[in-house]
Amino acid sequence: MLGAISLLLLPGCGGMPPRKDAPKPDDSTISTDETDRPAEALAEAHAHYAAGVVCEIDEDLEGALREYQKAALADPDDAWLVLEVTQRLMQNKEMDKALEVLIRAAARPKATMEVLMRLGQVYSLMGKTDLAVAAERTAIKKAPSSFGGYEALYLAYLQNKQALEAEQVLDEASRETQVEAEFLVRLAELYANLGTQKSARKAEFEGKALAALRRADKLHSASSPLRLRMADAMTAAGDSTRAAQLYLELLKQLPDVPPIRDRIHAKLTDIYLRGSDPRRAVEQLEAIVRDDPTNPQAYFFLASILFDEKKMPEAADYFGKAILLKPDLEEAYYDLAQTQLAMEKNSEALATLEKARQKFSANFVLEYFSAMAFSRQKAYTEALEHFTAAEVIAQATNPKLLNEGFYFQLAAANERKSDYAQAEKYFEKCLQIEPNFAEAMNYLGYMWAEHGQNLDKARDLIQKALKVEPKNAAYLDSLAWVLFKLKQPQDALPYALQAAELSDQPDATVYDHIGDIYAALNRLDDARAAWRKSLSLETSEEVRKKLDAKGK
């Protein structure tokens, strides 16, 4: 029927394509054979279809749809026509008219699976779940090796909030033996879908999905696009090892189409990163930038991995390329600044942050890293301005950002600016958040010891820090110093000597303290030796004066 009037359609007309060679639904059971249909019905259908085409040419879309509906009612065995007409009626929200056509078509002896599925879909959309289920069940009987009926029935149950029945449909489908790989991949995808809705049983549904995928994998008949879906589904279901093998095989098989290859490289990157295999992740990202040197995300992820591996110059280079290729990639600015800070390139970090400040609104990270950079430059007034701005922003947007680490850095900046009262306040706030923060306990205890304040509390804090890290040279030196300040040089000496022994490299301050302790014990030769060692490591007028006072 359809081919007989194809000449009536004008190029560009927005109607249904009246060609028998038009694309059909997945299943090939649809028939447009006219030989076994009554001539009178066919003639009537042809006439209505032709009238519909004429209406469509005249841009009378409502009239066209009425005529197409009459054509489908006159010839309900033309499954292709029935499906096209009902699709347009559904899009036009004319469910009753679509249902009228589908009921007539479904009642025919040669009703196809697709027609029955469409009938079930319309019933489901109209809230007639029982009738939808019956129609989908009939569709499954028509073609049990085609997944469409199972999928439609699954969706009908889900729409009616019958998750158990939906699960039973998938289990029923999984028992079919004469099925193709695509059937099994689609089944796995629906098991995964059910797992997202029933999170308490997610692992169970992932197991069922994997069972279906492994059956599909053994068939060795899947096309490359289907194997790509299989790999994606395996990744989601937890079999990253086999998924990675499939992706690697696909890279060899698929045509050299950069978007597809980039997607596979990205999937492999994700698998290797989650599997703590950064070397192989870097290989995939490098492959992406070879194929697409203008891919900012690939450079960004490369930089992030290299940063974690402490390869700061390479990380900085890739962060810079990401920014160059995508100037609005805000996170890259802050990560580049953090990398530059790790490389002690504080001026470069501030320049990077200033570029971000010109492009983006003020935020906690921008202010925090600015504060850190100024602290590194010993510009403590500017550092405290940015710490304060960061604190205000966090209080208004995300108070969790104000953790013990933030207040430790704020306290340290105040201490270095010689505002000891504020430093004490923020160290104590830091320890309120994390009472076992050893570095903060040591810093506050040592600050008090240096200024002869709260010496008993200082000793207690430093001893607590040493319980956390008993071989920390800095903490041992702090304890020696507070004991010296408490007039207990004999008790202080073993800690000071142990600090010198455990230091990664000789420390001028530690040897200065050892000299003072020896002097308090009246062991002047030992004191002078310690001070000389201190001066050999770092020039200090104060240490030189002590050495002069005790005689060289």
C-alpha positions as CSV (number, residue, x, y, z in Angstrom):
1,M,0.0,0.0,0.0
2,L,2.6,2.5,1.1
3,G,4.8,2.3,-2.0
4,A,1.8,2.9,-4.3
5,I,1.4,6.6,-3.2
6,S,5.0,7.5,-2.4
7,L,5.1,10.0,-5.3
8,L,2.6,12.2,-3.6
9,L,5.0,13.2,-0.9
10,L,7.0,16.4,-1.6
11,P,10.7,16.7,-0.5
12,G,10.9,18.1,3.0
13,C,7.3,17.3,3.9
14,G,7.0,16.4,7.6
15,G,4.8,13.3,7.3
16,M,5.3,9.6,7.8
17,P,7.8,8.1,5.3
18,P,5.5,6.1,2.9
19,R,8.1,3.6,1.8
20,K,8.3,-0.1,2.2
21,D,12.1,0.2,2.6
22,A,11.7,2.6,5.6
23,P,13.5,1.5,8.8
24,K,11.5,-0.9,10.9
25,P,11.5,-1.7,14.5
26,D,14.1,-4.2,15.8
27,D,12.0,-7.3,15.2
28,S,11.5,-8.5,11.7
29,T,8.1,-10.0,12.3
30,I,6.3,-6.9,11.0
31,S,4.7,-7.6,7.6
32,T,3.4,-5.3,5.0
33,D,2.4,-8.0,2.6
34,E,-0.9,-7.0,0.9
35,T,-1.7,-10.2,-0.9
36,D,-3.7,-11.7,1.9
37,R,-5.8,-8.6,2.7
38,P,-9.3,-7.9,1.3
39,A,-9.1,-5.7,-1.7
40,E,-11.9,-3.4,-0.5
41,A,-10.1,-2.8,2.8
42,L,-6.9,-2.1,1.0
43,A,-8.5,0.3,-1.4
44,E,-10.1,2.2,1.5
45,A,-6.8,2.3,3.3
46,H,-5.0,3.6,0.2
47,A,-7.5,6.3,-0.2
48,H,-7.3,7.5,3.3
49,Y,-3.6,7.4,3.3
50,A,-3.4,9.4,0.1
51,A,-5.8,11.9,1.5
52,G,-3.6,12.2,4.6
53,V,-0.6,12.9,2.4
54,V,-2.4,15.6,0.6
55,C,-3.5,17.2,3.9
56,E,0.1,17.1,5.1
57,I,1.3,18.8,1.9
58,D,-1.3,21.5,2.6
59,E,0.0,21.8,6.1
60,D,-3.3,20.5,7.6
61,L,-1.6,18.3,10.1
62,E,-4.7,17.6,12.1
63,G,-6.6,16.5,8.9
64,A,-3.6,14.4,7.9
65,L,-3.6,12.6,11.2
66,R,-7.3,11.9,11.0
67,E,-6.9,10.3,7.5
68,Y,-3.9,8.3,8.6
69,Q,-5.9,6.9,11.5
70,K,-8.7,5.9,9.1
71,A,-6.1,4.2,6.9
72,A,-4.8,2.2,9.8
73,L,-8.3,1.2,11.0
74,A,-9.1,0.1,7.4
75,D,-6.0,-2.0,7.1
76,P,-5.0,-3.2,10.7
77,D,-2.7,-5.9,9.3
78,D,-0.3,-3.3,8.0
79,A,1.8,-3.3,11.2
80,W,4.2,-0.7,9.9
81,L,1.4,1.8,9.3
82,V,-0.3,1.0,12.6
83,L,2.9,1.7,14.5
84,E,3.6,4.9,12.7
85,V,0.1,6.3,13.0
86,T,-0.2,5.4,16.7
87,Q,3.2,6.9,17.4
88,R,2.0,10.2,16.0
89,L,-1.4,9.9,17.9
90,M,0.5,9.3,21.2
91,Q,2.7,12.3,20.5
92,N,-0.4,14.3,19.9
93,K,-1.8,13.1,23.3
94,E,-4.7,11.3,21.5
95,M,-4.5,8.1,23.5
96,D,-8.0,7.0,22.9
97,K,-7.6,7.1,19.1
98,A,-4.3,5.3,19.3
99,L,-5.9,2.6,21.5
100,E,-8.8,2.2,19.0
101,V,-6.3,1.5,16.2
102,L,-4.1,-0.8,18.3
103,I,-7.0,-2.9,19.7
104,R,-8.2,-3.6,16.1
105,A,-4.7,-4.5,15.0
106,A,-3.9,-6.6,18.0
107,A,-7.0,-8.7,17.4
108,R,-5.8,-9.8,14.0
109,P,-4.3,-13.3,13.7
110,K,-1.1,-12.0,12.4
111,A,-0.7,-9.2,15.0
112,T,3.0,-8.7,15.5
113,M,5.0,-8.4,18.7
114,E,5.6,-4.7,18.1
115,V,1.9,-4.0,17.8
116,L,1.2,-5.8,21.0
117,M,4.0,-4.0,22.8
118,R,2.6,-0.7,21.6
119,L,-0.8,-1.7,22.8
120,G,0.7,-2.4,26.2
121,Q,2.6,0.9,26.2
122,V,-0.6,2.8,25.6
123,Y,-2.6,0.9,28.3
124,S,0.3,1.6,30.7
125,L,0.3,5.3,29.9
126,M,-3.5,5.4,30.4
127,G,-3.0,3.7,33.9
128,K,-4.6,0.4,32.8
129,T,-1.9,-1.8,34.2
130,D,-3.7,-5.1,34.0
131,L,-4.5,-4.7,30.4
132,A,-0.9,-3.4,29.7
133,V,0.5,-6.6,31.4
134,A,-1.8,-8.8,29.3
135,A,-0.8,-7.2,26.1
136,E,3.0,-7.4,26.9
137,R,2.6,-11.1,28.0
138,T,1.0,-11.8,24.6
139,A,3.9,-10.0,22.9
140,I,6.4,-12.2,24.8
141,K,4.6,-15.3,23.6
142,K,4.8,-14.1,20.1
143,A,8.5,-13.7,20.2
144,P,10.1,-15.1,23.4
145,S,13.6,-14.6,22.1
146,S,13.1,-10.9,21.5
147,F,13.8,-8.7,24.5
148,G,11.3,-5.9,23.6
149,G,8.3,-7.6,25.2
150,Y,10.2,-8.3,28.5
151,E,11.4,-4.7,28.6
152,A,7.9,-3.3,28.0
153,L,6.4,-5.5,30.7
154,Y,9.2,-4.6,33.1
155,L,8.5,-0.9,32.5
156,A,4.8,-1.4,32.9
157,Y,5.3,-3.0,36.3
158,L,7.7,-0.3,37.4
159,Q,5.4,2.5,36.4
160,N,2.8,0.9,38.6
161,K,5.3,0.6,41.5
162,Q,5.4,-3.2,41.3
163,A,9.1,-3.7,41.7
164,L,8.8,-7.4,42.7
165,E,6.9,-8.2,39.6
166,A,9.3,-6.2,37.5
167,E,12.2,-8.2,39.0
168,Q,10.3,-11.5,38.2
169,V,10.0,-10.4,34.5
170,L,13.8,-10.0,34.3
171,D,14.4,-13.4,36.0
172,E,12.0,-15.0,33.5
173,A,13.9,-13.4,30.6
174,S,17.2,-14.7,32.1
175,R,15.9,-18.2,31.8
176,E,15.5,-18.0,28.0
177,T,18.2,-20.0,26.3
178,Q,17.8,-19.3,22.6
179,V,18.7,-15.6,22.7
180,E,21.3,-13.3,21.0
181,A,23.9,-11.3,22.7
182,E,21.9,-8.1,22.5
183,F,19.1,-9.7,24.5
184,L,21.5,-10.5,27.3
185,V,23.1,-7.0,27.3
186,R,19.7,-5.3,27.5
187,L,18.8,-7.7,30.3
188,A,21.9,-6.8,32.2
189,E,21.2,-3.1,31.7
190,L,17.7,-3.5,33.2
191,Y,19.1,-5.5,36.2
192,A,21.5,-2.5,36.8
193,N,18.6,-0.1,36.5
194,L,16.7,-2.1,39.2
195,G,19.8,-2.1,41.4
196,T,19.8,1.7,41.4
197,Q,16.2,1.7,42.5
198,K,16.6,-1.0,45.2
199,S,19.9,0.1,46.7
200,A,19.8,-2.4,49.5
201,R,20.0,-5.2,47.0
202,K,22.3,-3.5,44.5
203,A,25.0,-6.1,44.8
204,E,22.6,-8.9,44.1
205,F,21.3,-7.2,41.0
206,E,24.9,-6.5,39.9
207,G,25.6,-10.2,40.2
208,K,22.6,-11.0,38.0
209,A,23.7,-8.4,35.5
210,L,27.2,-9.9,35.4
211,A,25.8,-13.4,34.8
212,A,23.9,-12.1,31.8
213,L,26.9,-10.2,30.4
214,R,29.2,-13.2,30.8
215,R,26.7,-15.3,28.8
216,A,26.7,-12.6,26.1
217,D,30.5,-12.5,26.1
218,K,30.7,-16.2,25.4
219,L,28.5,-15.9,22.3
220,H,31.3,-14.0,20.4
221,S,28.7,-12.7,18.1
222,A,28.3,-9.2,19.4
223,S,29.0,-6.3,17.1
224,S,31.6,-3.7,18.2
225,P,28.9,-1.1,19.3
226,L,27.2,-3.9,21.4
227,R,30.6,-5.0,22.9
228,L,31.1,-1.3,23.9
229,R,27.8,-1.4,25.7
230,M,28.8,-4.7,27.2
231,A,32.0,-3.2,28.5
232,D,30.2,-0.2,30.0
233,A,27.7,-2.6,31.7
234,M,30.5,-4.7,33.1
235,T,32.2,-1.7,34.5
236,A,29.0,-0.6,36.2
237,A,28.4,-4.1,37.5
238,G,31.9,-4.4,39.0
239,D,33.9,-6.6,36.6
240,S,36.5,-3.9,35.7
241,T,39.0,-6.5,34.7
242,R,37.0,-8.0,31.9
243,A,35.7,-4.6,31.0
244,A,39.2,-3.3,30.5
245,Q,40.1,-6.3,28.3
246,L,37.0,-5.5,26.2
247,Y,37.9,-1.8,25.9
248,L,41.5,-2.7,24.8
249,E,40.1,-5.2,22.2
250,L,37.8,-2.5,20.9
251,L,40.6,0.0,20.5
252,K,42.1,-2.5,18.0
253,Q,38.9,-3.2,16.2
254,L,37.0,0.1,16.0
255,P,37.7,2.6,13.2
256,D,40.0,5.5,14.0
257,V,37.2,7.9,15.1
258,P,38.6,10.2,17.8
259,P,35.4,10.7,19.7
260,I,34.8,7.0,20.1
261,R,38.5,6.2,20.9
262,D,38.6,9.1,23.4
263,R,35.5,7.7,25.1
264,I,37.2,4.3,25.5
265,H,40.4,5.8,26.7
266,A,38.4,7.8,29.3
267,K,36.7,4.6,30.4
268,L,40.0,2.8,30.8
269,T,41.4,5.8,32.7
270,D,38.6,5.6,35.1
271,I,39.0,1.9,35.6
272,Y,42.8,2.2,36.2
273,L,42.3,5.1,38.6
274,R,39.7,3.2,40.7
275,G,42.0,0.2,40.6
276,S,44.9,2.3,41.9
277,D,46.9,1.9,38.7
278,P,48.0,5.4,37.9
279,R,50.6,4.4,35.4
280,R,48.1,2.7,33.1
281,A,45.7,5.6,33.6
282,V,48.4,8.0,32.4
283,E,49.0,5.8,29.3
284,Q,45.3,6.2,28.4
285,L,45.3,9.9,29.0
286,E,48.4,10.3,26.9
287,A,46.7,8.4,24.1
288,I,43.8,10.8,24.3
289,V,46.0,13.9,24.0
290,R,47.9,12.3,21.1
291,D,44.7,11.8,19.2
292,D,43.3,15.1,20.4
293,P,45.9,17.6,21.5
294,T,43.2,20.2,22.3
295,N,41.4,18.1,24.9
296,P,41.6,20.2,28.2
297,Q,40.0,17.5,30.4
298,A,42.6,15.0,29.4
299,Y,45.4,17.4,30.4
300,F,43.6,18.2,33.6
301,F,43.3,14.6,34.6
302,L,46.9,13.9,33.6
303,A,48.0,16.8,35.8
304,S,46.0,15.5,38.7
305,I,47.5,12.1,38.6
306,L,51.0,13.5,38.3
307,F,50.4,15.8,41.2
308,D,49.4,12.8,43.4
309,E,52.6,11.2,42.3
310,K,54.6,14.3,43.4
311,K,55.7,15.0,39.9
312,M,55.1,18.7,40.3
313,P,56.8,20.2,37.2
314,E,54.9,17.9,34.8
315,A,51.7,18.5,36.7
316,A,52.1,22.3,36.5
317,D,52.8,22.0,32.8
318,Y,49.6,20.0,32.2
319,F,47.5,22.2,34.4
320,G,48.7,25.2,32.4
321,K,47.8,23.5,29.1
322,A,44.3,22.7,30.5
323,I,43.8,26.4,31.3
324,L,45.2,27.6,28.0
325,L,42.7,25.3,26.1
326,K,39.8,26.0,28.4
327,P,40.2,29.3,30.2
328,D,36.9,28.8,32.2
329,L,38.1,25.6,33.8
330,E,38.1,27.1,37.2
331,E,39.4,24.1,39.2
332,A,42.5,24.0,37.1
333,Y,43.6,27.5,38.3
334,Y,43.5,26.4,42.0
335,D,45.2,23.1,41.3
336,L,47.9,24.8,39.4
337,A,48.4,27.3,42.3
338,Q,48.6,24.4,44.7
339,T,51.2,22.7,42.5
340,Q,53.2,26.0,42.4
341,L,53.0,26.3,46.2
342,A,54.3,22.7,46.5
343,M,57.2,23.7,44.2
344,E,57.8,26.8,46.4
345,K,57.0,29.1,43.5
346,N,54.9,31.4,45.6
347,S,55.0,34.4,43.3
348,E,53.8,32.2,40.4
349,A,51.0,30.8,42.6
350,L,49.8,34.3,43.4
351,A,49.9,35.3,39.7
352,T,47.8,32.2,38.9
353,L,45.3,33.1,41.7
354,E,45.1,36.7,40.5
355,K,44.1,35.4,37.0
356,A,41.4,33.3,38.7
357,R,40.3,36.3,40.8
358,Q,39.8,38.3,37.6
359,K,37.6,35.6,36.0
360,F,35.6,34.0,38.8
361,S,33.7,35.2,41.9
362,A,35.4,35.1,45.3
363,N,35.4,31.7,46.9
364,F,37.0,29.8,49.8
365,V,39.6,28.0,47.8
366,L,40.8,31.2,46.1
367,E,41.1,33.0,49.4
368,Y,42.7,30.1,51.2
369,F,45.4,29.5,48.6
370,S,46.1,33.2,48.4
371,A,46.6,33.2,52.2
372,M,48.9,30.3,52.0
373,A,51.0,31.9,49.2
374,F,51.4,35.2,51.2
375,S,52.3,33.2,54.3
376,R,55.1,31.5,52.4
377,Q,56.3,34.9,51.3
378,K,56.2,36.0,55.0
379,A,53.7,38.6,54.1
380,Y,51.6,37.8,57.1
381,T,49.4,40.9,57.1
382,E,48.2,40.0,53.6
383,A,47.9,36.4,54.5
384,L,45.6,37.1,57.4
385,E,43.4,39.3,55.2
386,H,42.8,36.4,52.9
387,F,42.4,33.9,55.8
388,T,39.7,36.1,57.2
389,A,38.0,36.4,53.8
390,A,38.1,32.6,53.4
391,E,36.6,32.1,56.9
392,V,33.7,34.6,56.2
393,I,32.9,32.8,52.9
394,A,33.0,29.4,54.4
395,Q,30.8,30.4,57.3
396,A,28.2,31.6,54.8
397,T,28.5,28.8,52.3
398,N,30.1,25.6,53.8
399,P,31.2,25.7,57.4
400,K,32.7,22.2,57.1
401,L,35.6,23.8,55.3
402,L,36.6,25.4,58.5
403,N,38.4,22.3,59.8
404,E,41.4,21.8,62.1
405,G,43.8,22.3,59.1
406,F,42.4,25.7,58.3
407,Y,42.6,27.0,61.9
408,F,46.1,25.5,62.2
409,Q,47.3,27.6,59.3
410,L,45.5,30.7,60.6
411,A,47.0,30.2,64.0
412,A,50.5,29.8,62.5
413,A,50.2,33.0,60.5
414,N,49.2,34.9,63.6
415,E,52.1,33.5,65.5
416,R,54.6,34.5,62.8
417,K,53.1,38.0,62.9
418,S,53.8,38.0,66.6
419,D,50.1,38.1,67.5
420,Y,50.4,35.4,70.1
421,A,47.0,35.9,71.7
422,Q,45.2,35.3,68.4
423,A,47.5,32.4,67.6
424,E,46.6,30.8,71.0
425,K,42.9,31.4,70.2
426,Y,43.1,29.6,66.9
427,F,45.3,26.8,68.0
428,E,42.8,26.1,70.8
429,K,40.0,26.2,68.3
430,C,41.9,23.8,66.1
431,L,42.3,21.4,69.1
432,Q,38.6,21.7,69.9
433,I,37.9,20.3,66.5
434,E,40.6,17.6,66.6
435,P,41.9,17.0,70.1
436,N,44.6,14.6,68.9
437,F,46.1,16.9,66.3
438,A,49.7,16.4,67.3
439,E,51.2,19.2,65.2
440,A,48.9,21.8,66.7
441,M,49.6,20.5,70.2
442,N,53.4,20.8,69.6
443,Y,53.2,24.2,68.0
444,L,51.1,25.7,70.8
445,G,53.2,24.1,73.5
446,Y,56.5,25.3,71.9
447,M,55.0,28.8,71.4
448,W,54.2,29.0,75.2
449,A,57.6,27.6,76.1
450,E,59.4,30.2,73.9
451,H,57.7,33.0,75.8
452,G,57.8,31.3,79.2
453,Q,54.0,31.1,79.5
454,N,51.8,28.2,80.6
455,L,54.8,26.0,81.0
456,D,53.0,23.1,82.7
457,K,50.3,23.1,80.1
458,A,52.9,23.4,77.4
459,R,54.7,20.3,78.7
460,D,51.4,18.3,78.9
461,L,50.5,19.3,75.3
462,I,53.9,18.3,73.9
463,Q,53.9,15.0,75.8
464,K,50.4,14.2,74.3
465,A,51.8,15.0,70.8
466,L,54.7,12.6,71.5
467,K,52.3,9.8,72.4
468,V,50.9,10.2,68.9
469,E,54.3,10.4,67.2
470,P,57.0,9.2,69.7
471,K,59.9,9.6,67.3
472,N,59.1,13.0,65.9
473,A,62.4,15.0,66.3
474,A,60.6,18.4,66.4
475,Y,58.3,17.2,69.2
476,L,61.3,15.8,71.2
477,D,63.1,19.1,70.8
478,S,60.0,21.0,72.0
479,L,59.8,18.8,75.1
480,A,63.4,19.3,75.8
481,W,62.9,23.0,75.5
482,V,59.9,23.3,77.8
483,L,61.7,21.2,80.4
484,F,64.7,23.5,80.1
485,K,62.3,26.4,80.7
486,L,60.9,24.6,83.7
487,K,64.5,24.6,85.1
488,Q,64.9,20.9,84.6
489,P,68.0,20.7,82.2
490,Q,69.0,17.2,83.4
491,D,65.6,15.9,82.3
492,A,65.7,18.0,79.1
493,L,69.1,16.7,77.8
494,P,68.1,13.1,76.7
495,Y,65.1,14.5,74.7
496,A,67.4,17.1,73.0
497,L,70.0,14.6,72.1
498,Q,67.4,12.2,70.8
499,A,65.9,15.0,68.7
500,A,69.4,15.6,67.1
501,E,69.8,11.9,66.4
502,L,66.3,11.5,64.8
503,S,66.4,14.7,62.7
504,D,66.4,14.0,58.9
505,Q,69.2,16.5,58.6
506,P,71.1,18.5,61.2
507,D,69.0,21.4,62.6
508,A,70.6,24.6,63.9
509,T,67.8,25.3,66.5
510,V,68.2,21.8,68.0
511,Y,71.9,22.3,68.5
512,D,71.3,25.8,69.9
513,H,69.0,24.2,72.5
514,I,71.5,21.5,73.3
515,G,74.1,24.2,73.9
516,D,71.8,26.0,76.3
517,I,71.0,22.8,78.2
518,Y,74.7,21.9,78.5
519,A,75.4,25.4,79.7
520,A,72.7,25.1,82.3
521,L,74.4,21.8,83.5
522,N,77.7,23.7,83.5
523,R,79.2,21.4,80.8
524,L,80.7,24.3,78.9
525,D,82.9,22.4,76.5
526,D,79.8,20.5,75.3
527,A,77.8,23.7,75.2
528,R,80.4,25.4,73.0
529,A,80.6,22.4,70.7
530,A,76.8,22.4,70.2
531,W,76.7,26.2,69.5
532,R,79.5,25.9,67.0
533,K,77.6,23.1,65.3
534,S,74.5,25.4,65.2
535,L,76.5,28.3,63.7
536,S,77.9,25.9,61.0
537,L,74.4,25.2,60.0
538,E,72.9,28.7,60.2
539,T,74.3,32.1,60.9
540,S,72.8,33.5,64.1
541,E,74.0,36.6,66.0
542,E,72.3,35.4,69.1
543,V,74.1,32.1,69.1
544,R,77.4,33.8,68.4
545,K,76.9,36.1,71.4
546,K,76.4,33.1,73.6
547,L,79.5,31.4,72.3
548,D,81.5,34.6,72.9
549,A,80.1,35.0,76.4
550,K,81.2,31.5,77.4
551,G,84.6,31.8,75.7
552,K,85.5,30.2,72.4
